[in-house]
Amino acid sequence: MGGGGGSSISNSATRINALQIQSSASGKPIAWIAGRNRISPNLIYYTDFDAVAKTTKTKTGGKGGGGATQKDTTYTYYAAIILGIGRGQLRSVRRIFRDKEVFADKVVDGVTQSALAQIGLSFMPGTADQLVWGYLETNHPTEAIAYSDTSYVYAARYLLNDNAGVQNHTFEVDGPYQVPGLPDANPGLFLPGLLLDPLDGIGFDPRWIDDLSSYRDYCLAENLLLSPVLDEQAPCSEAITRWLQLTNSEVIWSAGKMKVIPFGDQVVTGNGVTWYPNVTPVAHLTDDDFLTEEGEPPIQLKIKSQADSYNEVSLEILDRDHEYNTDVVRAPDQAAIEQFGSKPMDTIKAYEICNTAIASHSAQLLVQRKLYIRNEYQFSLGWQHVLLEPMDLVTITEPALKLDRRLVRLISVEEDEDGKLAVVAEDALLGTGSAPNYPVQSKTGYQGNQNAAPGPVLPPIIFNPPESLLLPGETQVWGAVAGAGEAWGGCEVWISADGDSYRMVQSIYGRSRIGRLTAPLPPGSDPDTINNLAVQLSVADQLTAATTAEADSGATLCWIDGELVSYRDANLTGPGAYNLQYLRRGRLGSSVANHPADASFVRLDDAIWKYSYTADQIGHTVWVKFRSFNVFGRSLEDLADVTPYSITLSPARVVPGVAQGLALVGAFEAPYFTVGWSAGAHAADRLIRIRNASTNALLREVVTTSTTFTYQLADALVDGSLVRSYRVEVIERNSAGSAPVAALVVVNTAPPAVSGTAATVSGTTANVSCSTSVAPDVAGYMFVYATSPGFDPTITGTIGYQGASVAGQITGLAPGTTYYLRAAAFDTWSSVRSQLNFAPAITFKT
């Protein structure tokens, strides 16, 4: 709002002319998904790149004129894009992770905004008959493709990053086969679904798959539900083998059909389903059934040492509760670890598990099989047992091995070269195939969402600070703001002179400690040890106690409706509520006042917003908006939705501060002395008073704007008798009043007693002398004599010689008389004998 000339500075960013492709990969498989998981998309199309220039002007420089105008030109980039997500039909996009921002459905003014809508994307679910994107049909008809059976998101004018690239996106999506009401899918459904998938399957005939209802019920009852994502080229058998391992099951072929049989051996109920295991042996095998060669045992037993068995299983999963970040879930058998030491199995990457409870249960079932199923039996059977198949339960009896109807599970049944059935079995220890479902608490930890809504600021406290808080000649308005939301990180400050057109002046980071008084604070003395300052902070924060020295120095300074107060004791009385005690009232020249309950309270710290204005704006009203952003500096509020607050610019005048550092300049060793000091804050001039330090009598009074003062010998002679001790008082003044007195006592000490006093008598004349004085400002010497021993030369006796020389004559003495002589040096300030330091007396006789 000032005038004057200035310079202009222009800065322009480099313009980028094409989209920077960073996330598109030719030949990358489009993901196949079941259940709910997080998928990285692939940029499959873009067009209509646009760079939009934006120029902002900022005026810098001193108040009232001059300075420079800086113009900065930046570019915002847009493009029409398609991001491919998954193969086949997906149900929905739930959350979007863009760089470090997280977008989820939210309700605004009673209307639900989807995550896609918040960033300007739309969704094609990937149906076989989905329509072509209308934008391409209209603007690029030759490139319009429906992308059937491919789910994707798209936008006609999508905001790119500052480098003209598509931000790093991942999407949490709901795929097929989800269990109703649950996020994950049933392996008993998606396993055959993958094999039979007309797009991504391996050509399975539905007649090759046996009834999987038992496996589906087992997975559902045991809550062994998965959400796999296949987005890399790999053999299908690898994924199926891992899924079966994670669900405690095995696949077999029987009569030309694929069967999946769980290892579970106890009744399980969960998710509304009860699964019943079949633990009845299908055969009881004895020596009559085993085929053996002469000299060989009917059953060969291999026992794996427990010391060599895995006693710890770890699964690396994607934790849905922590934005699908990897987590390792362990299932240790502590008793085995303590007895045999840790034998961990290699960590299994189980990214189809997105729930820690499922991972913990799966790992527990697996560690039980690895640790407790240690006996392996090999034997041969005849063709009468040709109907036996892997995963069947049988009993074996062999007296030589002390086996009596030992329950075992067949692992493999194969025809050997002699036409016999070679069988491998393992122990079927009932109980090892099942485990209770314990509740598992997800690991706690920080989850950053750079898109978290900050929420608006609480009603701010904007005030004209006391002049004593500002530099000389400075005019400012201060504001204290805080947001109640957990994600609130600060705000931009926008100011307007008319309440219509706003400009940003600065950013605030962090909350101010603001609040209200919960009880009146009456006037009090300084320090105030009677009254309590009861405060309730708007957002629960900490007001720390201080030492007495810190309180006295203003280290805990607070603003209470214009009065500046510092405190020592801070007693917590509730969340964000304090009783502050030992109050220093009326600090920095502010007035001690009566403050009612609900009066505004501000702790003056670095979080205060400060805005400087010029003298010609005094009396004007300005409007301020505080545009919140979150702790990551993002998710700015829309300026149009931010509430404006107004204040009239009116400086709060205060009395000046006391003069600082009043001290003698140089030494008082001349016919004058000079004192100097630093001006008190906001002082216009000062009153200087010179007093006799001994009597406090006022000798001289002077008004000056200088910060030094010299008192001459001539002034002292005019003001009265010379003295050697003066009190100098400096009182800083302005239109609001006077500061407390700053005082200094200035002393000029007479030269020390001389040495070497001597007298030589010739008749009635004595030649007297002494040693030269060490005083730097010595002006001369004085010799006083008397006929009485022990006389006081400052009062009695005769001055026989006074002069600049250390030697002189005393004449007119009486003959035959004994005299006593004392000498002293005097300085440039005073030769008054009552102020001098005399040497001890010597005796001479005429």
Order of alpha helices (4+ residues) and beta strands (2+ residues): beta-beta-beta-beta-beta-beta-beta-beta-beta-alpha-beta-alpha-beta-beta-alpha-alpha-beta-alpha-beta-beta-beta-beta-beta-beta-beta-beta-alpha-beta-alpha-beta-beta-beta-beta-beta-beta-beta-beta-beta-beta-alpha-beta-beta-beta-beta-beta-beta-beta-beta-beta-beta-beta-beta-alpha-beta-beta-beta-beta-beta-beta-beta-beta-beta-beta
